[in-house]
């Protein structure tokens, strides 16, 4: 019995880590290219809402997943336009897009479903009849691809060059704007996919259901020192913390205290690691091409 409970707890931890891991890996792409992506929260929420809309109107989980990817990409393009093309402050842009995503999903939820707080229940991954969770396999594959792409491909080397020294990269004929857009768009797609998992796991959209996961995913990327494997391990840590909160819900400890544990852990771990983590040199700095 103990072995079963332990295995169930481990699987639960991996499952809970998914909406942290996907946007966190997305943040690696964005910030390696020099763009801070606080908008992960909005991308995650938009992806969740789009997934529900896709499933609601078509009855297809795959369509819902595609819609979530598109929603994340759309928000990421907006972030790219504001920060890369118009060179606005990246932090302000991210916060504004998060607020925008919160408001627009609430508005359309009310317009489509007649409720600003939640949508009707829809089908989930169980409709595929698979004996395993496909999102866990997808996460492993994306992690492997990310490690390889960042460290072993021309794309990854150029992306890191743009984030480290955009002037030097530009002098070698690398388009700084193009590489930064690619990094931001990939981050949006992965964050949107994380939103799809939230929607499929809960079988509905709930107002503000991202619940700070985008911010925690960004923190995990920082704790992981802007490296895919480090970010993945940090996400597992936060997934473990949330798993423990679920275990403690029936322990008599006040619910409010239990719910704040993952966020408290984020603050504690960041306080311990932020001084030791060095971002790409040009991260967060708009690039002005010199004539």
Secondary structure as UniProt FT lines:
FT   HELIX           2..32
FT   TURN            33..34
FT   TURN            38..39
FT   HELIX           40..58
FT   HELIX           61..80
FT   HELIX           81..85
FT   HELIX           90..113
FT   HELIX           125..128
FT   HELIX           134..152
FT   HELIX           154..164
FT   HELIX           166..171
FT   TURN            172..173
FT   HELIX           176..202
FT   TURN            207..212
FT   HELIX           213..223
FT   TURN            224..226
FT   HELIX           228..248
FT   TURN            249..252
FT   HELIX           255..259
FT   HELIX           261..273
FT   HELIX           274..276
FT   TURN            281..284
//
